[in-house]
Structure formats: C-alpha cells, structure tokens
Amino acid sequence: MLIGRSQELDYLTQYYNQADNSLIVLYGQKGLGVSSLLQEFAKDKHVIHLCAGQCSPRQQCYVWSKKIRNQGISLAEYPDFSALFEALGLLCHKDNEEGKSLLIIEDFHWAVRNSDDFMNALTAFLVNEEYRGRFMIVLASNAIGWVENTFISKIGRNAFAISGFLKVKSMSFLDMVCFYDTNDTKKCIQIYSIAGGNPGYWTCFDIKSDLKENICKLFLNKKAVLATEGLNRISDELRELSVYGTILAALAEGREKLNDLYAHTGFSRAKISVYLKNLMALELVEKVFSYETADNRNSKKGVYRICDPLVQFWYHFIFPHYDELGVLSAAEFYDIYIADEISDYISAGYGKICAEYLDILNERGKLPVQYTRHGEWVGKNGRIDVVGQDAKRNTLLGFCNTSGRALDLDMVEFNVGLAKEAHLRPEHCFFFSADGFTEEVKELAKKKEGVYLVDMNDL
C-alpha cells in the first residue's frame, strides 16, 4: 500500500479524467517514491512505460523502437522521435482501441538534454487531432534542480504544451510512523532525524534494531548500502565535487555564516555564494532567516544549513573519518566518532518533528493561537524551534528537549530567557520532551495558564 500520497494521486487522476490529452511533469528527489507513485497510479490503466538513458538520440530511438516492434508494430530500426511517437499511437490503438492510454517516460531529462527533437516530436504528437483525448503523458525525473531551473528555457515554446507540474515532496513524520506501523515513537524520531522524509531510506532501516545497530549496518563499512550516500547525492547532478564536498563538510561542522565558510575553505565569497546557490537548488542546503521580531539584535542573520538530514549526518560523522572505514570495526567507529554526539544530532531532527506536529494541529484549528505566520528563531545563545503568530501578533512558542533527561525547571527558565532575548511575549508555550518531565515542571503546567507539555509518545 502506498502511504501518504493521496493528494498526488488525486492530482494525477484529475488530469487523467479530462477529455483532452494532458502532459504532466512529475519530479522529486531520488528515494521519495516517484516510481512507486506512478506504479500506484497506473493500476487498472493501459500503460506504456519507457525510460530514457544517458545515450545519444539515435541510441535512444533504437532502444525504444525495439520495444515497440516486439509488440507487433512495424517500425524502422533507427527511427526519429516523430516516427517513434506515431508508432506509439498505433500501438495504443491496437491494444486499447476505445480507451485512454497512459504513457510514462521516466528519467525524461536525459532525452531532453540530448535532443531538441524529443520535445518537438512529443508536443506535435500530443496536439495531433487523430489522438485527441486518447493520451495522458507523464514525464518523470529525479533531477529536481534541472527541472526547476533549466527545463523550461531548454524546451522554449514547447513549454506551453505542459498541463501541470507535480513535485513529490518529502514525507512527514506521521507517514513514517504509519510506514513502520509501530508505537515506538522514540525509535522513529531517531530514524527520522537521519533519514528525513525519504521513504527510500526508511526501507533500509530496521525498526526492530537499536540506533547503533542500524548505523553500523548501513554506514560503517565501505560496502554498506549508505556508506557513500552523502557523496552520491551530489555526484548525480554536480561537477567539481571537491568544492561542494568542502562546503558541505564545513557546514556540517557548524560553520553557518558566509564569513565562516570563507575563512575555513579559502574560496572567494563570490564562489562560495554560487556553489551554495546550486546546493540550495538541489534542496541540500537552506538559508535560514530567523523569525522577525520587534528587535532582532540577538538573532543570527543569514546563516546556511544543510537541510537534508542524511547528507548532514554523512558529512558530519562519516566524511571526516572515511579513511577509518574498514580499518576500525563498525562498532569501534561508532563508539569513537559517533556515540558522544548522536543525541545532539537527533535533537535538531526532533525540532522539525515538533514543528510538524504543531502545524497539523494549527491546520485543524486545535491550537489556542491560530497562527498565520510561523518560523524558527535562531539566536546567538540558542534557538526557539517554533514561533507562531496570528494577525493580532498573539504568540505561540514551541521548545523541544532531547537532552537525554527529563525537562526540568532550569531548562524551562533557559527557554523563557530565549523568548526574552527574541523580544517575544508568548501567550502560549508548548514544551516537547523526548524523556518526559520532572514533577516540578508538571506542577508548573497545572498552575500556570498557557503552558503545555507534550510527551514524545503523544506525537
């Protein structure tokens, strides 16, 4: 069963049910389930499935023509794209005389990159009156940076033939809990903090194993399935990997500002800015703007952060010590380089989960403040995970504790101090804790209006 993609399926179904032909561009990061979504959508439909490769247009047409000829359609061995799409029309008429056919072309970016004729022929086929109302075409790709920044300029006027774009986004923490079908929320938080909302990674983790066992099995051997994944994520679309790797390693160490990156890498500020822009286009890095308050003197401004949890994990823990893989046993590597810091790493992921939890309650109208603006406040002495305000500037704050011990009054006072530094006067404060609350904090919540405690298992 496909989990968490009902809106995407509804979107595709809407276009499939239209009377006219349609052309949809479906794209998303590798591992987010683009292919799985297409498989689910294709059920009970007449489908022709093609996949473009890294090859010349002549080779591509040769491969696809062979597949069409094997289904009983006469076609030259080396056709052009126009002849190939005409043959696809004949194939659909033969196998699905009265109904609508679904044509799926995965990794379509290779066909577009290598030939202008591909989109010209596809567009002409789509508007051909002979095939009116007979086709829905889905062009699928994992090259999100290319689709969003290069595709339209590459195809020119052919872009007018596109009916819609559908971006497959990361899945939620709630989707992960459903995926594993478990009540072990703490373990789900640990996995989500490393794998993020990428279901392709979820399938690699064993929910029945502890965190150390999963990390040792998946990362800490040069032949392990995710041992080089951080590098793989940038090598598919970028060149000059040494430059990108240097910037990502610096970010993973906490060098968040442009000046910090400049001092560490030795690259010019202009060069760093260009490379950061490319990493942001691939959704590997984000520029964090602290939530604007009445006085921003105590907030950090213009900091950069790796936003892909697995890339952050890989460059923080694996990359600096990669030469030790195979020298140390997996358990030794974990104990030396990971064990002492993994709780702090997970805490950042927990903050995102808490924000997601509040967003869901806000959408359902179940919060004391129905916020219309929200974000994260990044201060010089700490951060507030969630700041939400409505139109009248009524304020709700969310603080997350993953210290490894129960949330106590000192932690509450520290977070209240952050709110003062941010010049925020919250009417409502939500305190999340992965390890429960002390009795003193529980008593405070009972006596003080506007204080809410959310245990990890309530998520």
N, C-alpha and C positions, 0 to 999 in steps of 0.2 A: 504493500500500500504506500502511495506517495503521500508524505506528510508535509503540511504547511504550504502547499502551492495551489490552494483553491482559487485565489484571485487570479493567478496567472492562467490557470485552466479556463476560467470564465472569460478572460480577455481573449484567448485564442478561439474559444468556442463562438464568441460573438462574431468574429470575422468569418469563421467557417460557415456560419449560418446565413451570411449575407448573400444576396442574389448574385452579385458581381464577383469577379475574381479579386483576390487580395494578395498582397505581398507584405509579409511581416518579417522584421529583423529581430531575432531573438538572441540575446547575448548575455554573458555573465562570466564571472571568474571561474577558472578551472576548479572542479570539485563541488560547485554549487548546485549541480544537478540539472544542467541544461538538457543533456541527453535523456535523463530519466523523465523530465517533464515532457519531452517530445514523445517518448515511448508511451506514457500515460495518455497523452492527447491523441495519439494515433490509433488507439484501440477502437475497433469496430469501424475503421475507415479504410478506404482504398488508398494505399500509401506507396509512393516510390521514394526510396531513400538513397541519396547519393552523398558522397563525402569527397571534398576537394583535397588535393595533396600538394606538397611542395614540389611542383614539377612544371614543365613547360605547358602552354596551352595545347600543343599538339599531343603530348603525352596524356593530358587530362581527358581530352576528347577521345583518344584511343581507348582509355580505360573505361570511360562511361559508355562508349558505343558498343564495346564488347558485352557489357552487362545488358544493354538493350537488345542486342542481337540474340543473346541467349534466351530472350523471352519471345522470340518469334517475329521480330520486326526487322525488315530489310533496311540496312544502313551501311554506309561505307566504313571501311576500317579506320580511316582518318578523316572524319567529318569536321566541319567547322561548328561553332556553337549554335548557329541558326539551324543547321540541318539536324543537330542533335536534339534541340528542343522540339522541332517538328516531329521527330521520331517519338519523343516522349508523349506528344499529343496523340499520335496514332496508337501508342501502347495503352494509354488510358482509355481511348475509345474502344479498343479491343476488349479490355478486361473489365471496364466499368462504363458501359455504353451510355447509361442514363444519369449516373450519379456524379457527384463532385469528387475529385481526386486531390489528395494531399501530397505535394512534392516537398520533401525536406532535403536541403543541401547543407550538411554540416561542414564546419571549417571553411565557409564560403570565402573568407578573407583571402585565402591563397589564390582562388580563381580570379578575384577582383584585382588583387595586387599584380598578378602576372599577365593580365589581358584586359584591354578596354573592350574587346568584343564580347566578353561574357555578359556584362550588364546590358549592352546594346541588344544582344540577342534575347536575353531574358525579358527585357521590357517589351520588345516587339512581340514576343510570344504571349505575354500577359494581356496585351491590348488587342490581340487578334480576335476579330468578331467570331471567327469559327470556334473559338474556345471560350466564348463569353460565359461566365457563370460556372465553368467546369473545374476551376483550379483554385486552390489556396496554396501559396508557396511560402515556405518558411526558410529563411536564410539564418543559420545558427553559427555562433562563433564564441570562442573564449578570449579573443583578443580585444578586451574592453577598451584599452587605450586607443587602439587603431580605429575601432568602430566609432568612438565618440569624437575623435579629433581629426581623422584623416578620411574616413569612408566617404562622406558627402562631397567633399571637394574632389575626391578621386573620380566619382561617377558623374559629376556635373548634372545635366538636366534629367538624367535617369532617376534622380532622387525623387522627382515628382510622382513616380510610379509606386513609391513605397506607401503602404496604407498605414503602417504604425511601427513603432519601436517598443520592444518589451525587454526591460533589463531584469534579469534574475538576480535578486539581491541576497545577501546573507540571511540565514535563518535565525530565529530567535532562540533564547534560552529555553522557553517553554516548548518549542519544537524539539529541542534536544531531549528534554525530559520525556516527551512523547515517543521520540525515536528509540530511546533505551527502555522505555516502559518500566521505570524504576522510581522508588521513593527515596533513593539515596541522593538527596539534593546536594550534599557536600561533595560527593564524587563528581556529580555533574558540573558543579561550579569549577572544580579543578580542571576537568577536561575542557570546558568551555573557555577557560582562561588561556588555554594553549591552542586549541583547535578553532576557537571562534565559532562563527555561524556557518562553517563549511562542512556539509554532511559527508563530503568525500573523505575528510579526515576522521569524522566520527566513526566511520566503518573500521578504521584502523585500531581504535582504542577498545580495550576490553573493560566493560563496566564492572566486571567481577574482580578485576585485578586492582591493586592499590596503585597510587600515582607513581611511585618509584618503579614498580614492575613495568608499567606502561612506557615510561620514559626510557628505561633501559632497553626494552624490546624494540621500540620504534625509532630511537635516535642514536643510541650509544654504541653503534657498530657501523663500520663503513659500508656494510652491505644491508643495513637496516632500511626499512621502507621509507623512512623520513629523514635519513641521515644527511642528505644533501638537499632537502626540500627548500630551505631558505634560499639557496643559490638557484635552484631550479625555477623559483617563482620570478626571478628577474632575468634569467638567461633566455626564456622563451621569447621575450619581446624587446630586450635592450642589448645594446653593444657596450663596449668599454666597461665590462663587469667589474674591473678593478676599482674604477672610480665609484660606481654605485655601491659596491661592497664596502668601501672605505667609509662612505657617508652613512650607510645603514649601521655599520659597526659603531660609529661614533654616536649615532642617535640611540642605539641600544644601550650604550654606556651612560646615557643621561645628558649628553651634550645637545641641548634642545634649541639653543639660540644660534642665529647665523654667525655671530662673532665667535661663539664656542667652536662651531664647525670649522670656521676659517683658521682659528688658532691651532686646532688639532690636525686638520688634514693638509694644510699648506696650499690648498687650492684657492683661487681667487673667489671673492664673494659673488661675482657675476657668474662664474662657472658653477658654484655650488647652487645658486638660485635656479639655474637652468636644469640641473640634474634633479633638484628637489621637485621642480615642476613636473618633470617626467615621472618621477616616483608617485607623485600625487595623482597623476592621470591614470596610473595603474592601481590606485587605491591601496597603495602600500604605505604611504606617508600622508599625514594630515597636518595642516597648520592650525594650531589651537588658539582660538581667540577667547580669552576669559570673558565670562558673562559681564556685561557692562552694568556697573552700579553707580551710585551717586558720586563716589570717589574711587578712582581706580589707581591710586598711588601705590597700594600694596599688592597689586596684581601683576602677574607676569604678562608681557606683551609680545606677541609674535613668536611663540615657541613652536617647534616642529616635533612631531612624534610619529613613531611607527604605529600605524593603526591596524595592521594585520597581526593578530596575536601570534600565529605560528612563526611568521617572519621575525617578529620581536623576540620570541623565545629562542629561535635558532641563532640569531646574531648576538644575543646576549649570553647564551650558555654554550653553544656548540662552536660557533665560528672562532672565538678567541683560543680555543683549545683543540681545534680539529685534528692537529697532528698527534694528539694523545689517544684518539680513537684507534683501537687495535693494539696500542701499547699498554694502556690500562684496561682492566676488565670493565664491563659496563657498570657494575656496582661500585668499583673504585672511582671511576669517573664521576658518577652521581654524588658519592659521598664527599669528594674533594671539591668539585666545581659547582654543584647544583644545590645540595641539601640545605646549606645555610641561607640561601637567597630565594628559594622557591616560594615561600609563604608571601614574601613581599611582591613577587611577580604575580601571584594569584590575586592579590588584593586589588590590583588595577583592573583585572577582569571582573572581579566582584562588583566594582563600582558601576560598570556598564550594565550588569545584570540588575542591580538595584534601580538604575535609571529606567531600564526597560519595564520593570515591574510598576514603577510609578506612572510611566506613560500609558500602560494598559489601564490602570485604574482611572487615570485622567480622561482617557477616551470614553470610558464607561460612566463618567460622571460620579465617581465614588470617592473623590478626594475633597477635603474641606476647602481647598482652593482650586478652582477650575482654571489652570494656568494656560495662557495663550503664548507665552514666551518661556523658554527654558534653555538651560545650558549648564556648563560646568564652570565654576570659578577657580582659576588657577592662581594661587597666591605665592608669595615669597616664602612663607613658612608652612604651607600645606595647601590642600585643595578641598573644596566643597563639591561633592560628587554630583549633586543636583540642585540647581536653583530654578524655581518656577514662580512666575508672577502672572497675575491676571491683569486686565486693563486698568484696574484701580491700584496696581502695584501691591496688592496683597501677596504675601510671600510665603512660599513653602520651601524648606530645605531638606535635603537628604544626605545623611552621613553614613558611611559604611565602615565596619570594623572587621578586619581579618587578621588581627594581631596574634591570633593563636590563643587568646584568653578572653574571658567574658568581658563585655563592655562595662567599665566602671565609671565612677563619678569623675575621676581625673580626665578620662577620655571625653566625657560629655563636656566638661569645662573647656578642654582644648578646642573642641569643635565650636563651642559657643564663642570662644575667642576668635576663631577664624571668621565667624559671621560678623563680629565687630570690626575686624580688620577690613572686611569687604564692605563695611558700612551698610549692612543689611539688618533689618529688624523683622525677623520672621515671626509670623503668627503661628506657624505650624512647623515642627521639626520631626522628621522621621529618622530614627536610628536603626540601622540594619546591623546585625551581628551574626557572624558565622559560628560563634562559640557561646551564644547566649548572653545573659545579662546578670549582673550582680543583684542581690536583693535590694541594695540601696537605690540602684537605678530603677528597678521595678516599682519601688515605693515612690520615687520621684515622678514616674509616669502616671501613677494613680492620683497623685496630689496636684500635679501641675497640668493645667489645660494646654493643649496644643503639642504635647509630647507623645509620640507614638513609637512603640517598639515593634520591630519586625524581625522575628527569628528566621534564620536561614531556611528552616523546613517549611515556613509559611509561604515561601516563594513558589 
